[in-house]
Amino acid sequence: MKIFIFVMFFCIFTANAQNKVRLTDDEYSVLRKDILDNYAKYPLDALDRANYYIEKYANKFTLRQQLRIYYTKAYYQILAELFEEAYQTLTKCKELADILNEPQLTYYFYSYMAGMFNSLENFDLSIEAYLKALDVAQSTNDKAMIARAHNNVGHGLIELQRYDQARPYIEFFYQYGKQALNGNYISTALNNFGELALGENNLGKAKLYFNESLDIRLGKGHELSSSWPYHNLGRAHYQLADYQKAEQYLLQAISIRNKYERELEEIRSSLELVKVYFATDQDQKAYPMLMQAIDKLKAKKNLQLLSKAYQSLKGYYLKQQNYQQALTVGEDLLVAKVTLAKRQFDLSLTHYLTKIDMNIKEMDNQALRKENQLSQQKIQSNQQLILIVVVMSSVTLIIVLGFLRSLTDNNKKLKSTIVILDKTRGELIEAEKMSAITTLVSGMAHQLNNPIGIILTANSAVHDKLDALGEQVSKRNLNQQTFENALLDMQKAITLSENNCQKAADLITQFRHISAELEGAEVSHFPLKLFLQTKLQLITSQYHNITKYEVIGNELNIENYESVLFKVLEKLVKNTAENITPETSLLTISIHIKVNADNISLIYRDNGSGIADNIRDKIFDPFFTTKGMQKSMGLGLNIAYNSVHHLMQGALCCEPSKTGAKFILQLPLTFKAKAIS
């Protein structure tokens, strides 16, 4: 029995001893080299191998080794665009770095995080992480790390096109490289200076920087890193339209990246070369290269480069006038961009939630450390805490109750104010309706007053003649001459009465015809510029004093009341033709089509007498005319105004102009038809 117990304890002790054996740094280096070798062949294999070692040696890694293997895992997850998994891995890295409490290790956390956001083109979060990495680096004495952090911030600002802010960071990195005689740092800074100049469209300076960077890297035999200046020189020469050199440099970059199996970087250069081929009409080279890149990017699920590739393919199909394929590719492009935006949003949300969680954990850790430090005063601290909580709760309760009471009072006041405003609005609407009806009725009454007055006068004259004849007949002193004269006068009066009855009937018919024109209108799709040109030719042909018209702007199709727009145009042209000056015997009309964010503006101008400032606010009123009621009813511009505002869902206004009249007619881009009333 004793022997059995001894053997059992010996086994347990041996097992525990084995579990506590840690890997040496040399052994860890062998594992890391194995992962790197696998990455050189297949990136996803490297990630699988990293997961395998993490699981197998979980109890044998030192804390520092564990952190390094997780950083390695996060690096390959970012390269494989497994961003959500990479974020979780980096969160684990942050926890380990906080335990080790070494700034250099925390620096790598923010650098990796920034690189991940940069891969997603979420440059704002990338800059935020790079700036935090810079803060961490500056808390150390590692000048090289500080310089690299400056370079990372500068490069991130270049991506955001904030070139003036980026320049001092790149300059700091460049000066450190010169002081340290570090060719790699100098060439990297020169390449970044070149990208900065390229962004500012200073192509000559960009070429100089890229060539200097290339010379240093080739001089040191750094073939792989030389692919970047080759790539950027290709971009610069493409913008200079020097397509032969652009092709030469990009082919060199592609060759190097293919040699070192940097597939994504090779695809990036291929997409730039496709642009060169399209620019030089070498579609037979560009198209297969572009399709091959798209297939690879689909397999890798690289949405950033895939979106750029789709954009080029869409441009190619549009150039070939293959609109169906262009539409299909456009849909693929939209899906890629939406998916990318969703990934950016999801990761940003995860970032902020994790950030909040980490802050809470940090606060908890600080509270725990403080509690351990003040263990001798625990009882007193708890009592103070309870007292503070009670006081704060009481104060908070009082504040909340006061706020609720104030809120209740304000809500009552707001409800009362809303009721008053609704009532006032109703009264204003009714007053406006009554004002409009009064104006319309008074105008119609004024138009009908003259013919009705003449009718009454003529009828009264006929009655007087009849009364006189009746009196002469009763006295038997009516002679033939008097009778004939009376008949002639009465015939004239009746004719005058009939003419004015017809005039009154014509006025009423005109009023009814205005409504009938609008009721017959139908919504349709039509090309706006062609419509304006055709209708202007038709309308202006009726006026001998209008010699020229023009429609400026691009063609576009709209949906609206075509016949109503014709009537509005007719009223504006009529207004132009009737407002001629002695100095301007020949009139010209121009209409400028301008497309805005949510509407279309038609800017109508003429070179006539214009509209005086003192009547500009009245020209859209019903029955307003400067020519007298006998010549014009004064309804033309009023009909145009109401047609545009109430039927066409637009706006019509008259603006001041130094020469002639200027009207602006706005129509909606999106039209919802409604019943005409």
C-alpha positions as CSV (number, residue, x, y, z in Angstrom):
1,M,0.0,0.0,0.0
2,K,2.8,2.4,0.9
3,I,4.6,1.5,-2.3
4,F,1.4,2.3,-4.3
5,I,1.0,5.7,-2.7
6,F,4.6,6.5,-3.3
7,V,4.3,5.6,-7.0
8,M,1.1,7.7,-7.4
9,F,2.8,10.8,-5.9
10,F,5.8,10.2,-8.0
11,C,3.7,10.2,-11.2
12,I,1.8,13.3,-10.2
13,F,5.1,15.1,-9.4
14,T,6.6,14.1,-12.7
15,A,3.6,15.2,-14.6
16,N,3.6,18.6,-12.9
17,A,7.3,19.0,-13.5
18,Q,6.8,18.3,-17.2
19,N,4.0,20.8,-17.4
20,K,6.2,23.5,-15.8
21,V,9.1,23.0,-18.3
22,R,9.3,26.1,-20.4
23,L,10.5,26.4,-24.0
24,T,13.9,28.1,-24.4
25,D,14.3,31.1,-26.7
26,D,16.1,28.9,-29.2
27,E,13.3,26.3,-29.2
28,Y,10.8,29.1,-29.7
29,S,12.8,30.5,-32.6
30,V,12.6,27.1,-34.3
31,L,8.8,27.1,-34.0
32,R,8.6,30.7,-35.3
33,K,10.9,29.9,-38.3
34,D,8.7,26.9,-39.1
35,I,5.7,29.2,-39.2
36,L,7.5,31.7,-41.5
37,D,8.6,28.9,-43.8
38,N,5.0,27.8,-44.2
39,Y,3.9,31.4,-44.9
40,A,6.4,31.6,-47.7
41,K,4.5,28.8,-49.4
42,Y,0.9,29.2,-48.3
43,P,-0.2,32.1,-46.0
44,L,-3.2,30.2,-44.5
45,D,-1.0,27.2,-43.7
46,A,1.1,29.6,-41.5
47,L,-2.0,30.6,-39.6
48,D,-3.0,26.9,-39.1
49,R,0.5,26.2,-37.9
50,A,0.5,29.1,-35.5
51,N,-2.8,27.8,-34.0
52,Y,-1.4,24.3,-33.8
53,Y,1.6,25.5,-31.8
54,I,-0.5,27.7,-29.5
55,E,-2.7,24.7,-28.6
56,K,0.2,22.2,-28.3
57,Y,2.6,24.4,-26.2
58,A,0.0,26.4,-24.3
59,N,1.5,25.3,-21.0
60,K,5.2,25.6,-22.1
61,F,5.3,29.1,-23.5
62,T,6.7,31.9,-21.3
63,L,4.4,34.9,-21.0
64,R,6.7,36.8,-23.5
65,Q,6.7,33.9,-25.9
66,Q,3.0,33.6,-25.7
67,L,2.6,37.3,-26.5
68,R,5.0,36.9,-29.5
69,I,3.1,33.9,-30.9
70,Y,-0.2,35.7,-30.6
71,Y,1.3,38.7,-32.4
72,T,2.4,36.4,-35.1
73,K,-1.1,34.9,-35.3
74,A,-2.7,38.3,-35.5
75,Y,-0.3,39.3,-38.3
76,Y,-1.3,36.4,-40.5
77,Q,-5.0,36.9,-39.7
78,I,-4.7,40.5,-41.0
79,L,-2.9,39.3,-44.1
80,A,-5.7,36.7,-44.6
81,E,-8.2,39.5,-44.0
82,L,-9.8,37.7,-41.1
83,F,-10.2,41.0,-39.4
84,E,-12.7,40.1,-36.7
85,E,-10.5,37.1,-35.6
86,A,-7.4,39.4,-35.7
87,Y,-9.1,41.9,-33.5
88,Q,-9.9,39.3,-30.9
89,T,-6.3,38.0,-31.0
90,L,-4.9,41.6,-30.6
91,T,-7.2,42.1,-27.6
92,K,-5.5,39.0,-26.1
93,C,-2.1,40.6,-26.9
94,K,-3.1,43.8,-25.1
95,E,-4.0,41.9,-22.0
96,L,-0.6,40.1,-22.0
97,A,1.3,43.3,-22.8
98,D,-0.4,45.0,-19.8
99,I,0.6,42.2,-17.5
100,L,4.3,42.4,-18.7
101,N,4.0,46.2,-18.4
102,E,6.6,46.9,-21.1
103,P,6.0,49.9,-23.5
104,Q,7.7,48.2,-26.4
105,L,5.2,45.4,-26.3
106,T,2.2,47.8,-26.1
107,Y,3.7,49.7,-29.0
108,Y,3.4,46.6,-31.2
109,F,-0.3,46.2,-30.2
110,Y,-1.2,49.7,-31.5
111,S,1.0,49.3,-34.6
112,Y,-0.7,46.0,-35.5
113,M,-4.1,47.5,-34.8
114,A,-3.4,50.4,-37.0
115,G,-2.2,48.1,-39.8
116,M,-5.5,46.2,-39.6
117,F,-7.5,49.3,-39.9
118,N,-5.3,50.5,-42.7
119,S,-6.0,47.2,-44.6
120,L,-9.7,48.0,-44.3
121,E,-9.1,51.6,-45.5
122,N,-10.5,52.8,-42.2
123,F,-7.8,55.5,-42.0
124,D,-9.3,57.5,-39.2
125,L,-9.1,54.6,-36.7
126,S,-5.7,53.8,-38.2
127,I,-4.3,57.3,-37.4
128,E,-5.8,57.0,-33.9
129,A,-3.9,53.8,-33.3
130,Y,-0.7,55.1,-34.9
131,L,-0.8,58.2,-32.7
132,K,-1.2,56.0,-29.6
133,A,1.7,53.9,-30.7
134,L,3.7,57.2,-31.0
135,D,2.8,58.2,-27.5
136,V,3.9,54.8,-26.2
137,A,7.2,55.0,-28.2
138,Q,8.0,58.5,-26.8
139,S,7.7,57.1,-23.3
140,T,10.8,55.0,-24.0
141,N,14.4,55.8,-24.9
142,D,14.2,53.7,-28.1
143,K,14.9,56.4,-30.8
144,A,14.4,53.9,-33.7
145,M,11.0,53.0,-32.4
146,I,10.1,56.7,-32.1
147,A,11.2,57.3,-35.6
148,R,9.2,54.4,-37.0
149,A,6.1,55.6,-35.1
150,H,6.5,59.0,-36.7
151,N,6.8,57.4,-40.2
152,N,3.6,55.3,-39.5
153,V,1.6,58.4,-38.5
154,G,2.9,60.3,-41.6
155,H,2.0,57.5,-44.0
156,G,-1.5,57.3,-42.4
157,L,-2.0,61.0,-42.9
158,I,-0.9,60.6,-46.6
159,E,-3.7,58.0,-47.0
160,L,-6.1,60.6,-45.6
161,Q,-4.7,63.2,-48.0
162,R,-3.7,65.4,-45.1
163,Y,-0.3,66.2,-46.8
164,D,0.7,69.3,-44.8
165,Q,0.2,67.4,-41.5
166,A,2.1,64.3,-42.8
167,R,5.2,66.2,-43.9
168,P,6.7,66.9,-40.5
169,Y,6.3,63.3,-39.4
170,I,8.0,61.9,-42.5
171,E,10.7,64.6,-42.2
172,F,11.4,63.5,-38.5
173,F,11.8,59.9,-39.7
174,Y,14.0,60.9,-42.6
175,Q,16.4,63.0,-40.4
176,Y,16.7,60.1,-37.9
177,G,17.6,57.8,-40.8
178,K,20.4,60.3,-41.9
179,Q,21.7,60.6,-38.4
180,A,21.7,56.9,-37.8
181,L,23.1,56.2,-41.4
182,N,20.2,53.8,-41.8
183,G,19.7,53.3,-45.6
184,N,16.4,51.4,-45.1
185,Y,14.9,54.3,-43.1
186,I,16.2,56.9,-45.6
187,S,14.8,55.0,-48.6
188,T,11.4,54.4,-46.9
189,A,11.2,58.1,-46.0
190,L,12.1,59.1,-49.6
191,N,9.4,56.7,-50.9
192,N,6.9,58.3,-48.6
193,F,8.0,61.8,-49.6
194,G,7.3,60.7,-53.2
195,E,3.8,59.5,-52.3
196,L,3.2,62.8,-50.6
197,A,4.4,64.7,-53.7
198,L,2.3,62.4,-55.9
199,G,-0.8,63.2,-53.9
200,E,-0.1,66.9,-54.3
201,N,0.2,66.4,-58.0
202,N,3.9,67.5,-57.9
203,L,4.9,64.7,-60.3
204,G,8.4,66.0,-61.1
205,K,9.4,66.0,-57.4
206,A,7.6,62.6,-56.9
207,K,9.8,61.1,-59.6
208,L,13.0,62.4,-58.0
209,Y,12.1,61.0,-54.6
210,F,11.1,57.6,-56.0
211,N,14.3,57.4,-58.0
212,E,16.5,58.2,-55.0
213,S,14.7,55.6,-52.9
214,L,15.2,53.0,-55.7
215,D,18.9,53.8,-56.0
216,I,19.5,53.2,-52.3
217,R,17.6,49.9,-52.2
218,L,19.2,48.6,-55.3
219,G,22.6,49.7,-54.0
220,K,22.0,47.7,-50.9
221,G,20.7,44.7,-52.8
222,H,17.2,44.9,-51.3
223,E,15.4,43.6,-54.4
224,L,12.0,43.0,-52.7
225,S,11.7,46.4,-51.2
226,S,12.8,48.0,-54.5
227,S,9.4,46.9,-55.9
228,W,7.7,49.8,-54.1
229,P,9.6,52.6,-55.8
230,Y,9.2,50.7,-59.1
231,H,5.5,50.6,-58.5
232,N,5.2,54.2,-57.5
233,L,7.4,55.3,-60.5
234,G,4.9,53.5,-62.7
235,R,2.0,55.5,-61.1
236,A,3.9,58.8,-61.5
237,H,4.7,58.2,-65.2
238,Y,1.1,57.1,-65.8
239,Q,-0.2,60.5,-64.5
240,L,2.4,62.2,-66.7
241,A,0.9,60.2,-69.7
242,D,4.4,58.7,-70.2
243,Y,2.8,55.2,-70.7
244,Q,5.9,53.5,-72.1
245,K,8.0,54.2,-68.9
246,A,4.9,53.5,-66.7
247,E,4.6,50.0,-68.3
248,Q,8.4,49.4,-67.9
249,Y,8.4,50.2,-64.2
250,L,5.2,48.4,-63.3
251,L,6.4,45.2,-65.2
252,Q,9.5,45.4,-63.1
253,A,7.5,45.6,-59.9
254,I,5.3,42.7,-60.9
255,S,8.3,40.6,-61.8
256,I,9.9,41.2,-58.4
257,R,6.7,40.6,-56.4
258,N,6.0,37.4,-58.4
259,K,9.5,36.2,-57.7
260,Y,9.0,36.6,-53.9
261,E,5.4,35.3,-54.0
262,R,3.9,38.6,-52.8
263,E,0.6,37.9,-54.6
264,L,-1.5,40.8,-53.3
265,E,1.3,43.3,-54.0
266,E,1.7,41.8,-57.4
267,I,-2.1,42.2,-58.1
268,R,-1.9,45.8,-56.9
269,S,0.8,46.6,-59.5
270,S,-1.1,44.6,-62.2
271,L,-4.2,46.8,-61.6
272,E,-2.0,49.9,-62.2
273,L,-0.6,48.3,-65.4
274,V,-4.2,47.5,-66.6
275,K,-4.9,51.3,-66.4
276,V,-1.8,51.9,-68.6
277,Y,-2.9,49.3,-71.1
278,F,-6.4,50.8,-71.3
279,A,-5.0,54.3,-71.7
280,T,-2.9,53.1,-74.7
281,D,-5.8,51.1,-76.2
282,Q,-4.1,47.7,-75.5
283,D,-7.3,46.1,-74.5
284,Q,-6.1,42.7,-75.6
285,K,-3.4,42.9,-72.8
286,A,-5.5,44.7,-70.2
287,Y,-8.7,42.6,-70.3
288,P,-7.2,39.1,-69.5
289,M,-4.9,40.6,-66.9
290,L,-7.8,42.3,-65.2
291,M,-10.0,39.2,-65.2
292,Q,-7.1,37.1,-63.8
293,A,-6.7,39.7,-61.0
294,I,-10.4,39.7,-60.3
295,D,-10.5,35.9,-60.0
296,K,-7.6,35.9,-57.5
297,L,-9.1,38.7,-55.5
298,K,-12.4,36.9,-55.3
299,A,-10.6,33.8,-53.9
300,K,-8.7,36.0,-51.4
301,K,-11.9,38.0,-50.6
302,N,-9.8,41.2,-50.8
303,L,-12.7,43.7,-51.2
304,Q,-10.5,46.8,-51.4
305,L,-8.5,45.8,-54.4
306,L,-11.6,43.9,-55.8
307,S,-13.6,47.2,-55.8
308,K,-10.8,48.9,-57.8
309,A,-10.6,46.0,-60.2
310,Y,-14.4,46.1,-60.8
311,Q,-14.2,49.9,-61.3
312,S,-11.6,49.3,-64.1
313,L,-13.7,46.5,-65.7
314,K,-16.8,48.7,-65.6
315,G,-14.9,51.5,-67.4
316,Y,-13.7,49.0,-70.0
317,Y,-17.3,47.8,-70.7
318,L,-18.6,51.4,-71.0
319,K,-15.8,52.1,-73.4
320,Q,-16.9,49.1,-75.5
321,Q,-20.5,50.4,-75.2
322,N,-21.4,47.0,-73.6
323,Y,-23.8,48.6,-71.2
324,Q,-25.4,45.3,-70.0
325,Q,-22.0,44.0,-68.9
326,A,-21.2,47.4,-67.4
327,L,-24.4,47.3,-65.4
328,T,-23.7,43.7,-64.2
329,V,-20.1,44.7,-63.1
330,G,-21.6,47.9,-61.5
331,E,-23.8,45.7,-59.4
332,D,-20.8,43.5,-58.4
333,L,-18.9,46.7,-57.5
334,L,-21.8,47.9,-55.4
335,V,-22.0,44.6,-53.5
336,A,-18.2,44.7,-52.9
337,K,-18.4,48.3,-51.6
338,V,-21.4,47.6,-49.4
339,T,-19.7,44.4,-48.0
340,L,-16.5,46.4,-47.3
341,A,-18.5,49.2,-45.6
342,K,-20.3,46.6,-43.5
343,R,-17.0,45.0,-42.5
344,Q,-15.6,48.4,-41.6
345,F,-18.6,49.2,-39.6
346,D,-18.7,45.9,-37.8
347,L,-15.0,46.1,-36.9
348,S,-15.3,49.8,-35.8
349,L,-18.3,48.8,-33.6
350,T,-16.3,45.9,-32.2
351,H,-13.3,48.2,-31.6
352,Y,-15.3,50.8,-29.7
353,L,-17.2,48.2,-27.6
354,T,-13.9,46.4,-26.8
355,K,-12.3,49.7,-26.0
356,I,-15.1,50.5,-23.6
357,D,-14.7,47.0,-22.1
358,M,-11.0,47.4,-21.8
359,N,-11.4,50.8,-20.1
360,I,-13.8,49.2,-17.7
361,K,-11.4,46.4,-17.0
362,E,-8.6,48.9,-16.5
363,M,-10.8,50.9,-14.1
364,D,-11.5,47.6,-12.3
365,N,-7.8,46.8,-12.1
366,Q,-7.0,50.2,-10.8
367,A,-9.7,49.9,-8.1
368,L,-8.4,46.4,-7.2
369,R,-4.8,47.7,-6.9
370,K,-5.9,50.5,-4.8
371,E,-7.9,48.2,-2.6
372,N,-4.9,46.0,-2.0
373,Q,-2.7,49.0,-1.2
374,L,-5.3,50.2,1.3
375,S,-6.1,46.9,2.9
376,Q,-5.3,48.3,6.4
377,Q,-8.1,50.9,5.9
378,K,-10.7,48.6,4.3
379,I,-13.4,49.1,6.9
380,Q,-13.1,52.8,7.0
381,S,-13.0,53.0,3.2
382,N,-16.1,50.9,2.9
383,Q,-17.9,53.2,5.4
384,Q,-16.8,56.3,3.4
385,L,-17.9,54.6,0.2
386,I,-21.3,53.8,1.6
387,L,-21.7,57.3,2.9
388,I,-20.7,58.8,-0.5
389,V,-23.1,56.4,-2.3
390,V,-25.9,57.4,0.0
391,V,-25.2,61.1,-0.4
392,M,-24.7,60.8,-4.1
393,S,-27.9,58.7,-4.4
394,S,-29.8,61.3,-2.4
395,V,-28.4,64.2,-4.5
396,T,-29.0,62.3,-7.7
397,L,-32.6,61.5,-6.6
398,I,-33.3,65.1,-5.8
399,I,-31.8,66.2,-9.1
400,V,-33.8,63.6,-11.0
401,L,-37.0,64.5,-9.2
402,G,-36.4,68.2,-9.9
403,F,-35.5,67.4,-13.5
404,L,-38.7,65.3,-13.9
405,R,-40.8,68.0,-12.4
406,S,-39.2,70.6,-14.7
407,L,-39.6,68.3,-17.6
408,T,-43.3,67.7,-16.8
409,D,-43.9,71.5,-16.6
410,N,-42.0,72.1,-19.8
411,N,-44.0,69.3,-21.5
412,K,-47.3,70.9,-20.4
413,K,-46.1,74.3,-21.7
414,L,-45.0,72.7,-25.0
415,K,-48.3,70.9,-25.4
416,S,-50.1,74.2,-24.8
417,T,-47.8,76.0,-27.2
418,I,-48.4,73.3,-29.8
419,V,-52.2,73.6,-29.5
420,I,-51.9,77.4,-29.8
421,L,-49.5,77.0,-32.8
422,D,-51.9,74.5,-34.5
423,K,-54.8,76.8,-33.9
424,T,-52.8,79.8,-35.2
425,R,-51.6,77.8,-38.2
426,G,-55.2,76.9,-39.0
427,E,-56.3,80.5,-38.7
428,L,-53.4,81.7,-40.9
429,I,-54.3,79.0,-43.5
430,E,-57.9,80.0,-43.5
431,A,-57.0,83.7,-43.6
432,E,-54.6,83.0,-46.6
433,K,-57.4,81.1,-48.3
434,M,-59.9,83.9,-47.7
435,S,-57.4,86.4,-49.0
436,A,-56.7,84.4,-52.1
437,I,-60.5,83.9,-52.7
438,T,-61.1,87.6,-52.1
439,T,-58.4,88.5,-54.6
440,L,-59.7,86.1,-57.2
441,V,-63.3,87.0,-56.7
442,S,-62.6,90.8,-56.8
443,G,-60.5,90.3,-59.9
444,M,-63.2,88.3,-61.7
445,A,-65.8,90.8,-60.5
446,H,-63.7,93.6,-61.9
447,Q,-63.4,91.8,-65.2
448,L,-67.1,91.2,-65.4
449,N,-68.2,94.6,-64.1
450,N,-67.9,96.5,-67.3
451,P,-69.9,94.2,-69.6
452,I,-72.5,93.6,-67.0
453,G,-72.8,97.4,-66.4
454,I,-73.2,98.0,-70.1
455,I,-75.9,95.3,-70.3
456,L,-77.9,96.9,-67.5
457,T,-77.6,100.3,-69.1
458,A,-78.7,99.0,-72.5
459,N,-81.6,97.1,-70.9
460,S,-82.6,100.3,-69.0
461,A,-82.5,102.3,-72.2
462,V,-84.8,99.7,-73.9
463,H,-87.3,99.9,-71.0
464,D,-87.3,103.7,-71.2
465,K,-88.0,103.6,-75.0
466,L,-90.8,101.1,-74.4
467,D,-92.3,103.2,-71.7
468,A,-92.2,106.3,-74.0
469,L,-93.8,104.4,-76.9
470,G,-96.5,103.0,-74.6
471,E,-97.3,106.6,-73.4
472,Q,-97.4,107.9,-77.0
473,V,-99.7,105.0,-78.0
474,S,-102.0,105.7,-75.1
475,K,-102.2,109.3,-76.1
476,R,-102.6,108.4,-79.8
477,N,-99.9,110.8,-80.9
478,L,-97.3,108.1,-82.1
479,N,-96.2,108.8,-85.7
480,Q,-94.3,106.5,-87.9
481,Q,-91.0,108.4,-87.8
482,T,-90.9,108.4,-84.0
483,F,-91.7,104.6,-84.0
484,E,-89.0,103.8,-86.4
485,N,-86.4,105.9,-84.5
486,A,-87.4,104.2,-81.3
487,L,-87.1,100.7,-82.9
488,L,-83.6,101.7,-84.2
489,D,-82.5,102.9,-80.8
490,M,-83.8,99.8,-79.1
491,Q,-82.1,97.5,-81.7
492,K,-78.8,99.3,-81.0
493,A,-79.3,98.8,-77.3
494,I,-80.2,95.2,-77.7
495,T,-77.1,94.6,-79.9
496,L,-74.9,96.3,-77.4
497,S,-76.4,94.2,-74.6
498,E,-75.9,91.0,-76.7
499,N,-72.3,91.9,-77.4
500,N,-71.5,92.4,-73.8
501,C,-73.3,89.3,-72.8
502,Q,-71.1,87.4,-75.2
503,K,-68.0,89.2,-73.7
504,A,-69.0,88.2,-70.2
505,A,-69.6,84.6,-71.4
506,D,-66.2,84.6,-73.0
507,L,-64.5,85.7,-69.8
508,I,-66.3,82.9,-67.8
509,T,-65.2,80.4,-70.5
510,Q,-61.6,81.6,-70.2
511,F,-61.8,81.0,-66.4
512,R,-63.2,77.5,-66.9
513,H,-60.7,76.8,-69.7
514,I,-57.7,77.5,-67.3
515,S,-59.0,74.7,-65.0
516,A,-59.8,72.4,-67.9
517,E,-56.2,72.7,-69.2
518,L,-54.8,71.5,-65.9
519,E,-57.3,68.7,-65.4
520,G,-56.3,67.2,-68.8
521,A,-52.6,67.0,-67.9
522,E,-50.9,63.6,-67.5
523,V,-47.6,62.6,-66.0
524,S,-45.0,61.3,-68.5
525,H,-41.2,60.7,-68.9
526,F,-39.6,63.0,-71.4
527,P,-36.1,64.3,-72.4
528,L,-35.9,67.8,-70.8
529,K,-33.4,69.5,-73.1
530,L,-35.1,68.2,-76.3
531,F,-38.5,69.2,-75.0
532,L,-37.3,72.8,-74.2
533,Q,-35.7,73.2,-77.6
534,T,-38.7,71.9,-79.5
535,K,-41.3,73.9,-77.6
536,L,-39.3,77.1,-77.7
537,Q,-39.1,76.8,-81.5
538,L,-42.8,76.4,-81.6
539,I,-43.7,79.2,-79.2
540,T,-41.2,81.8,-80.4
541,S,-42.4,81.3,-84.0
542,Q,-45.6,83.1,-83.0
543,Y,-43.6,86.3,-82.1
544,H,-41.8,88.2,-84.9
545,N,-39.6,90.2,-82.3
546,I,-38.0,87.1,-80.8
547,T,-35.0,86.3,-83.1
548,K,-32.9,83.9,-81.0
549,Y,-33.2,81.3,-78.3
550,E,-30.9,78.7,-76.8
551,V,-31.0,75.9,-74.2
552,I,-27.7,75.2,-72.3
553,G,-26.9,72.1,-70.3
554,N,-26.8,68.3,-70.5
555,E,-29.7,66.2,-71.6
556,L,-31.6,64.2,-68.9
557,N,-34.9,62.4,-68.6
558,I,-37.4,63.6,-66.1
559,E,-40.9,62.6,-65.0
560,N,-43.5,65.4,-64.7
561,Y,-46.5,67.0,-66.4
562,E,-45.2,67.7,-69.9
563,S,-48.2,69.6,-71.1
564,V,-48.2,71.8,-67.9
565,L,-44.5,72.6,-68.4
566,F,-45.3,73.7,-71.9
567,K,-48.0,76.1,-70.6
568,V,-45.6,77.5,-68.1
569,L,-43.0,78.0,-70.8
570,E,-45.6,79.6,-73.0
571,K,-46.5,82.2,-70.3
572,L,-42.8,83.1,-69.7
573,V,-42.2,83.6,-73.5
574,K,-45.3,85.7,-73.8
575,N,-44.1,87.8,-70.9
576,T,-40.8,88.3,-72.7
577,A,-42.5,89.2,-76.0
578,E,-44.8,91.8,-74.4
579,N,-41.9,93.5,-72.5
580,I,-39.8,95.0,-75.3
581,T,-37.9,98.3,-75.0
582,P,-37.1,100.8,-77.8
583,E,-33.4,100.0,-77.3
584,T,-34.0,96.3,-77.7
585,S,-36.1,95.7,-80.8
586,L,-34.9,92.1,-81.2
587,L,-35.3,89.7,-78.3
588,T,-33.3,86.7,-77.2
589,I,-34.1,84.0,-74.7
590,S,-31.8,81.5,-73.0
591,I,-32.6,78.6,-70.6
592,H,-29.7,77.1,-68.6
593,I,-30.4,73.5,-67.2
594,K,-28.6,73.0,-63.9
595,V,-28.8,69.7,-61.9
596,N,-28.6,70.1,-58.1
597,A,-28.5,67.5,-55.3
598,D,-32.3,67.0,-55.1
599,N,-33.8,69.1,-57.9
600,I,-33.3,70.6,-61.4
601,S,-33.1,74.4,-61.9
602,L,-34.2,76.0,-65.2
603,I,-32.7,79.5,-65.3
604,Y,-34.8,81.5,-67.8
605,R,-33.3,84.9,-69.1
606,D,-34.2,87.4,-71.7
607,N,-32.9,90.8,-72.8
608,G,-36.2,92.6,-72.6
609,S,-37.2,95.5,-70.4
610,G,-37.0,93.4,-67.3
611,I,-39.2,93.6,-64.2
612,A,-39.0,96.6,-61.9
613,D,-38.0,96.1,-58.3
614,N,-41.2,97.7,-57.0
615,I,-43.5,95.2,-58.8
616,R,-41.3,92.0,-58.6
617,D,-43.2,90.7,-55.5
618,K,-46.6,91.3,-57.2
619,I,-46.1,89.7,-60.7
620,F,-47.4,86.3,-59.6
621,D,-50.6,87.8,-58.0
622,P,-53.9,87.0,-59.9
623,F,-55.1,89.8,-62.2
624,F,-51.9,91.8,-61.8
625,T,-51.0,93.6,-65.1
626,T,-49.2,96.7,-66.1
627,K,-51.1,97.0,-69.4
628,G,-54.6,97.6,-68.1
629,M,-57.5,95.1,-67.8
630,Q,-58.7,95.9,-71.4
631,K,-55.4,94.5,-72.8
632,S,-54.6,91.7,-70.4
633,M,-56.4,89.7,-67.7
634,G,-53.2,89.5,-65.6
635,L,-53.5,85.7,-65.0
636,G,-50.6,84.4,-67.1
637,L,-47.8,84.4,-64.5
638,N,-50.2,83.5,-61.7
639,I,-51.3,80.4,-63.6
640,A,-47.6,79.5,-64.2
641,Y,-46.8,80.0,-60.5
642,N,-49.6,77.9,-59.2
643,S,-49.0,75.2,-61.9
644,V,-45.3,74.8,-60.8
645,H,-45.9,75.0,-57.0
646,H,-49.1,73.0,-56.6
647,L,-49.1,70.6,-59.5
648,M,-45.5,70.1,-60.6
649,Q,-44.2,70.1,-57.0
650,G,-41.6,72.7,-57.8
651,A,-40.9,76.4,-57.3
652,L,-41.0,79.5,-59.5
653,C,-39.5,82.8,-58.6
654,C,-38.3,86.0,-60.3
655,E,-34.8,87.3,-59.3
656,P,-33.2,90.7,-59.9
657,S,-31.2,91.0,-63.1
658,K,-29.1,93.8,-64.6
659,T,-30.4,93.1,-68.1
660,G,-33.9,91.8,-68.9
661,A,-35.9,89.4,-66.8
662,K,-34.6,86.3,-64.9
663,F,-36.9,83.5,-63.7
664,I,-35.8,80.4,-61.9
665,L,-38.0,77.3,-62.2
666,Q,-37.1,74.3,-60.0
667,L,-38.4,70.8,-60.6
668,P,-38.0,67.8,-58.4
669,L,-35.6,65.0,-59.4
670,T,-38.0,62.5,-57.8
671,F,-41.6,63.1,-58.7
672,K,-44.7,61.7,-57.0
673,A,-47.9,62.3,-59.0
674,K,-51.0,63.5,-57.1
675,A,-54.5,64.2,-58.1
676,I,-55.2,67.6,-59.7
677,S,-57.8,69.6,-57.9
